[in-house]
């Protein structure tokens, strides 16, 4: 009975020691076995691991791709037009020993702080070497690749691999927005005024061309009318002359009849003449013809 009483605590202690010497590494993580701060074992594959109880400790690190949104950063491109930039980085721990030596007991929190500084420095260096139009353009992939490559080289000493860096926002500082919008509005108003001026000038040219064309057409029409009228008058005079040459009396008679028809129209002007005027010569003749007919 005394042996059982003695062996039971020993077995419990031995079991506890055995259990404390075993650790499990998940497939989403990596682990270091440390002894008094020194790395004794690197565990990168998932499964069971063993350590010396009470002397060695296990430090676990995330093996997945991690994200890091950087703090807003104000940069100055080549044209001295200040911009506020936000970025988003994807990174992963690839060298556990270097990572441990670089960040110490701070782990991932310290790594994020140092990586944030590295990425911000890379953003300043790359964006400071190009004009603001390149930063604000739709295709910024070459710039983001340059930032990623620069940050990758700097972060390698931390045991970190920077997989990607993306610029999520590139805007003007708030204090510059109003001035920029005012400048853009003034520029658009100037362009609109130029367009209106050019349109007015073109309209004036069109009106001048149309007026000149109207004058030319009217003058040509008057010219043709005068020519036709002159030709018609000449033809009429020729006919009158021919008629007169054939029978002067009959010609005078017909012209008198035309004169009577015109002078005796209703509402015509009054005619004042002597009773023995030539006007009444054919008039008396016509009256005599009418009396004879009666």
PyMOL commands that set and color helices and strands:
alter all, ss='L'
color gray80, all
select helices_A, chain A and resi 2-20+96-127+132-136+141-158+174-246+248-263+278-293
alter helices_A, ss='H'
color red, helices_A
select strands_A, chain A and resi 22-25+29-35+38-43+47-50+56-62+66-69+73-76+82-93+160-171
alter strands_A, ss='S'
color yellow, strands_A
deselect
rebuild
show_as cartoon
